[in-house]
Amino acid sequence: MSMGNAVSGRSAKRWFVLSALVVLADQLTKLYIVETLVYRQVIEVFPLLDITRLHNTGAAFSLLANMGGWQRWFFIALGIAVALLIAVWLLRLRVPQQRLLAVGLSLILGGAIGNVIDRLVYGHVVDFIHAHYGDMYWPAFNVADSAITIGAVLLVIDTILDAKRNKALAAD
């Protein structure tokens, strides 16, 4: 996952558009949830999936959620820092050689920005996708969280493929 040679901002534009689409989808779905459901209201979609308006003041799995409020600003700063680092990384990618990496980074960037917007606007992240089996519930999540997760999986796949390519090149 090397940063490679810098490419023009024009080449990276498509990756920023993908990030912007993630932010747009995330914010539109959250706005719909906030305007339609009251806090903790549950709508059963399938026996294993509910739409439930929940608020997360912490990180993933509500980590640090009950820490008195300082975590809001910490996660805003962290999200902005991560977004800036990813934006620079995207500008420096070699395209098309690193397309999978670029898609993964773009998804993570869009998700990070989406959750930062929530923290700035609401003071918490709006979660609403709530999977469960019987009385066992997975932590609720949203479009931004989904994009971050898919992006992280793509980064892992890219790393594995890159290692295989480098091994094959070394063997030649």
JOLINLIN-V341542 format. One record per residue. SS is DSSP state (H for helix, E for strand, - for the rest). NEAR is the number of other ideal C-beta (glycine too) atoms within 12 Angstrom. Layout:
ss: [SS;SS]
near: [NEAR;NEAR]
//
This chain:
ss: [-;-;-;-;-;-;-;-;H;H;H;H;H;H;H;H;H;H;H;H;H;H;H;H;H;H;H;H;H;H;H;H;H;H;H;H;-;-;-;-;-;E;E;E;E;E;-;-;E;E;E;E;E;E;E;E;-;-;-;H;H;H;-;-;-;-;-;-;-;H;H;H;H;H;H;H;H;H;H;H;H;H;H;H;H;H;H;H;H;H;H;H;-;-;-;-;-;-;H;H;H;H;H;H;H;H;H;H;H;H;H;H;H;H;H;H;H;H;H;H;H;-;-;-;E;E;E;E;E;E;E;E;E;-;-;E;E;-;-;-;E;-;H;H;H;H;H;H;H;H;H;H;H;H;H;H;H;H;H;H;H;H;H;H;H;H;H;H;H;H;H;-]
near: [26;17;19;21;14;16;24;15;17;12;24;30;19;22;37;27;20;31;35;22;24;39;33;21;24;38;30;20;30;38;23;19;33;25;12;17;24;14;19;17;17;20;19;14;15;13;10;15;20;25;28;31;31;35;28;36;29;26;27;23;15;22;15;20;23;12;16;12;17;15;25;29;19;21;32;29;18;20;33;22;16;27;32;18;19;36;28;19;29;40;28;26;35;23;27;15;19;32;24;28;35;39;32;37;42;41;38;40;42;42;40;39;37;40;44;33;31;37;32;20;19;26;18;31;44;39;43;38;31;31;23;21;13;9;5;10;21;20;25;32;34;43;35;42;37;27;36;37;23;26;34;25;19;27;28;19;20;26;20;17;21;23;16;14;19;15;12;11;10;9;8;7]
//
